[in-house]
């Protein structure tokens, strides 16, 4: 399967997941937390072993920056910028992601305030929580069509 077909398939899966969650009435914050928890087990070991992903750092900023470098190296996002990273706030700009097409479709259908469940953010949340004990609460997601990017931000790190 070529990259384009794989990307289209993964975007379809992403839409299915988000629509199923919305139909069940599950709160997005809860699903992010559960995805982060699930990532810490088998998935993290699989990615570390098979894709050589190794996230390092000792605080929110260094973990976020390490995550960004590893994900860009992998090629699933062309841009994953850590706009702001402190103990109180995290803003992540994800551009040209394998899930960008799905994010755009969901934003058009669900409205601008809809926060899709993003595997990249869930993985980042898991890494930050493992190192710092802090959990993310995604408060806002903006889609920038001009840059084909999603900007996820939160106002609290608990």
C-alpha positions in Angstrom: 0.0 0.0 0.0 1.4 3.4 -0.9 1.6 6.3 1.5 -1.4 8.1 -0.1 -3.7 5.1 0.3 -2.5 4.4 3.8 -3.1 8.1 4.7 -6.6 8.0 3.3 -7.3 4.7 5.2 -6.0 6.1 8.5 -8.1 9.3 8.0 -11.2 7.2 7.6 -10.3 5.2 10.7 -9.8 8.5 12.6 -13.2 9.8 11.5 -14.9 6.5 12.5 -13.3 6.7 16.0 -14.3 10.3 16.5 -17.9 9.8 15.3 -18.3 6.6 17.4 -17.1 8.5 20.5 -19.5 11.4 19.8 -22.4 9.0 19.2 -21.7 7.3 22.6 -21.7 10.6 24.3 -18.2 10.0 25.8 -16.5 13.2 26.9 -13.4 13.9 24.7 -11.3 14.7 27.8 -12.0 11.2 29.2 -11.1 9.6 25.9 -7.8 11.5 25.7 -7.0 10.3 29.2 -7.8 6.7 28.4 -5.8 6.8 25.1 -2.8 8.2 27.0 -3.2 5.4 29.6 -3.4 2.8 26.9 -0.4 4.2 25.1 1.8 3.7 28.1 1.6 -0.1 27.8 1.9 -2.2 24.6 1.7 0.6 22.1 4.7 2.6 23.6 6.8 -0.6 23.7 5.9 -1.4 20.1 6.7 2.1 18.9 9.9 2.3 20.8 11.0 -1.1 19.5 9.8 -1.1 15.9 10.1 2.6 15.1 12.9 3.6 17.4 10.9 6.3 19.2 12.7 7.3 22.4 11.2 10.3 24.2 13.5 12.0 26.8 13.2 14.9 29.1 12.7 15.9 32.7 10.0 18.6 32.5 7.0 19.5 30.4 9.1 21.6 27.9 11.9 19.1 27.4 9.5 16.1 27.0 7.3 18.0 24.6 10.3 19.1 22.5 11.7 15.6 22.5 8.3 14.2 21.4 8.2 16.8 18.6 11.6 15.8 17.3 10.8 12.1 17.4 7.4 12.4 15.6 8.8 14.6 12.9 11.7 12.2 12.4 9.2 9.4 12.0 7.4 11.5 9.3 3.8 11.2 10.5 3.7 15.0 10.9 5.7 17.4 8.9 5.4 20.0 11.6 4.9 19.5 15.3 5.8 22.8 16.9 5.7 23.3 20.6 4.5 26.9 20.7 4.4 27.1 24.5 5.4 24.7 27.2 5.4 25.5 30.8 4.2 23.7 34.0 0.8 25.5 33.5 0.3 25.7 29.8 1.0 23.7 26.6 0.2 24.8 23.1 1.0 22.4 20.2 0.8 23.2 16.5 0.5 20.0 14.5 0.8 20.5 10.7 0.7 18.2 7.7 -0.2 15.3 10.0 -1.4 12.0 8.7 -4.7 12.8 10.3 -5.0 16.4 8.9 -7.7 15.4 6.3 -9.9 13.9 9.0 -9.4 16.8 11.3 -10.6 19.2 8.5 -13.7 17.0 7.8 -14.6 16.8 11.5 -14.1 20.5 12.0 -16.5 21.3 9.1 -19.1 18.8 10.3 -18.9 19.3 14.1 -18.1 23.0 14.3 -15.1 25.0 15.2 -15.3 24.3 18.9 -15.1 20.5 18.4 -11.9 18.8 19.7 -11.2 15.6 17.8 -9.5 12.8 19.7 -5.9 13.1 18.4 -3.5 10.1 18.9 -0.5 12.5 18.7 -1.8 14.6 21.6 -2.8 11.5 23.6 0.8 10.1 23.2 2.3 13.4 24.2 0.0 13.5 27.2 1.2 10.1 28.3 4.8 11.0 28.0 4.4 14.2 30.0 2.4 12.5 32.7 4.9 9.7 33.0 7.8 12.1 33.5 6.1 14.9 35.5 3.0 13.5 36.9 1.0 16.3 35.3 -2.1 15.6 33.1 -3.2 17.6 30.1 -6.7 19.0 29.8 -7.1 20.1 26.2 -9.4 23.1 26.2 -9.2 24.3 22.6 -8.4 23.2 19.1 -8.1 25.5 16.2 -7.8 24.4 12.6 -5.7 26.6 10.3 -6.6 25.7 6.8 -3.9 27.9 5.3 -1.2 25.9 7.1 -3.1 22.6 7.2 -2.6 22.5 10.9 -4.4 22.0 14.2 -3.4 24.0 17.2 -4.2 22.2 20.5 -4.0 24.2 23.6 -4.9 23.8 27.3 -5.2 26.2 30.1 -4.3 23.8 32.9 -1.8 21.1 33.6 -3.0 19.3 36.7 
